[in-house]
Each structure stands twice: as C-alpha cells, then as structure tokens.
C-alpha cells in the first residue's frame, strides 16, 4: 500500500498514482488543468469551523481528534473507505496546499488510510 502526502504546488510525478486533492478550497494561483487532480472529495475535508479553529491557534492534537470524529460521519467514512480501496490497488497521493503538510489533515488522512 502506497499513500503519501505532497504539496499540490509540486509538479506531478509518474509514481503519484491517484492524485487526490484533500483541501476544501481550490489552491490559490493554480490552474485546474495544471494540477492534474483525479479526485476532489470535499466530504473528506475538515469542516470550515474546524479549519478556522485550527488556524486560529488550536493544538494539532485536538485538531486531529476533532477531525477524526468528523470522519466518522457516514458520508466521510464512505469516501475514506473508497480511498482505502484505491490504496490497496495502487499508489495514492494526497494533495494539499498546506505549508506544513506534516501537521495537517492530509497526514491524518494518510495514516487512517494506511490503517
């Protein structure tokens, strides 16, 4: 199983496999055709309230806990299962505009996909 997190501003690589944008908002200054995004499941992104809370100075640990609770909702859980299936079949690259992908929702998703 190959799941990785990359910044969407980095050029696509041949081993990216399925390229999934996991941000709620489209990245600034990036043309859609240049991004080479295969899927954009907005139902997997943190809620606006949670995103705003985290960017206002919330702790990563609490953000992670709240985000995992949001992912337990039926719609999000179904989308997450779809990415798990895709990861079992080939490479999946989660794309984010976050300047710190290691402490972002994309890393939480990657860990949950890997199990």
C-alpha positions as CSV (number, residue, x, y, z in Angstrom):
1,X,0.0,0.0,0.0
2,X,1.4,3.3,-1.1
3,X,-0.1,6.5,0.4
4,X,1.8,9.7,0.5
5,X,1.2,13.4,1.1
6,X,2.5,16.1,-1.2
7,X,2.0,19.8,-1.7
8,X,-0.2,20.4,-4.7
9,X,2.2,23.1,-6.0
10,X,4.9,20.5,-6.6
11,X,4.9,19.1,-10.2
12,X,3.2,15.7,-10.7
13,X,5.5,12.7,-10.6
14,X,4.9,9.4,-12.6
15,X,4.6,7.4,-9.4
16,X,1.9,9.6,-7.8
17,X,-0.8,7.2,-8.9
18,X,-4.3,8.5,-8.0
19,X,-3.9,12.2,-7.2
20,X,-6.5,13.3,-4.6
21,X,-6.9,17.0,-3.6
22,X,-7.9,16.9,0.1
23,X,-8.4,20.6,0.7
24,X,-11.9,22.2,0.8
25,X,-10.8,25.3,-1.2
26,X,-9.0,25.2,-4.5
27,X,-5.4,26.3,-4.1
28,X,-4.7,29.9,-4.9
29,X,-2.9,30.6,-8.2
30,X,-3.1,27.1,-9.5
31,X,-4.9,26.4,-12.8
32,X,-7.1,23.3,-12.6
33,X,-5.5,21.7,-15.7
34,X,-2.0,22.2,-14.3
35,X,-2.9,20.4,-11.0
36,X,-3.6,17.0,-12.6
37,X,-6.1,16.2,-9.9
38,X,-8.0,12.9,-10.3
39,X,-10.4,13.3,-7.4
40,X,-11.5,16.1,-5.1
41,X,-13.7,14.6,-2.3
42,X,-14.7,17.6,-0.4
43,X,-16.6,15.4,2.1
44,X,-13.2,14.3,3.5
45,X,-12.0,17.8,4.2
46,X,-12.2,19.4,7.7
47,X,-15.3,21.4,8.3
48,X,-15.0,25.2,7.9
49,X,-15.5,25.6,11.7
50,X,-12.7,23.1,12.5
51,X,-10.3,24.6,9.9
52,X,-10.9,28.1,11.2
53,X,-10.4,26.9,14.8
54,X,-7.1,25.2,14.0
55,X,-5.7,28.2,12.0
56,X,-6.7,30.5,14.9
57,X,-4.1,28.6,17.1
58,X,-5.8,25.3,18.1
59,X,-3.5,22.5,19.0
60,X,-2.7,19.8,16.4
61,X,-3.6,17.0,18.9
62,X,-7.1,18.5,19.5
63,X,-7.5,19.2,15.8
64,X,-6.6,15.6,14.9
65,X,-9.1,14.3,17.5
66,X,-11.9,16.5,16.2
67,X,-11.1,15.8,12.6
68,X,-11.2,12.0,13.2
69,X,-14.6,12.5,14.8
70,X,-15.8,14.3,11.6
71,X,-14.5,11.4,9.5
72,X,-16.8,9.0,11.4
73,X,-19.8,10.6,9.8
74,X,-21.4,8.2,7.2
75,X,-20.6,10.2,4.1
76,X,-17.0,10.8,5.1
77,X,-16.5,7.2,6.2
78,X,-17.7,6.0,2.8
79,X,-15.2,8.3,1.0
80,X,-12.4,7.2,3.3
81,X,-13.2,3.6,2.5
82,X,-13.0,4.4,-1.2
83,X,-9.5,5.8,-0.7
84,X,-8.5,2.7,1.3
85,X,-9.7,0.5,-1.6
86,X,-7.8,2.7,-4.1
87,X,-4.6,2.4,-2.0
88,X,-4.8,-1.4,-1.9
89,X,-5.0,-1.3,-5.7
90,X,-2.2,1.2,-6.4
91,X,-0.5,4.4,-5.3
92,X,-2.5,7.3,-3.8
93,X,-1.1,10.8,-3.4
94,X,-3.0,13.1,-1.1
95,X,-2.5,16.7,-2.3
96,X,-2.7,19.8,-0.1
97,X,-1.8,23.5,-0.3
98,X,-0.8,23.4,3.4
99,X,2.6,24.9,4.0
100,X,3.1,22.3,6.8
101,X,1.7,19.1,5.4
102,X,3.1,17.0,8.3
103,X,0.8,18.8,10.8
104,X,-2.2,18.9,8.5
105,X,-5.4,17.0,7.9
106,X,-3.7,15.3,4.9
107,X,-1.3,13.5,7.2
108,X,-4.2,12.4,9.4
109,X,-6.0,11.0,6.3
110,X,-2.9,9.2,5.1
111,X,-2.5,7.5,8.5
112,X,-6.1,6.5,8.6
113,X,-5.9,5.1,5.0
114,X,-2.9,3.0,5.9
115,X,-4.6,1.7,9.0
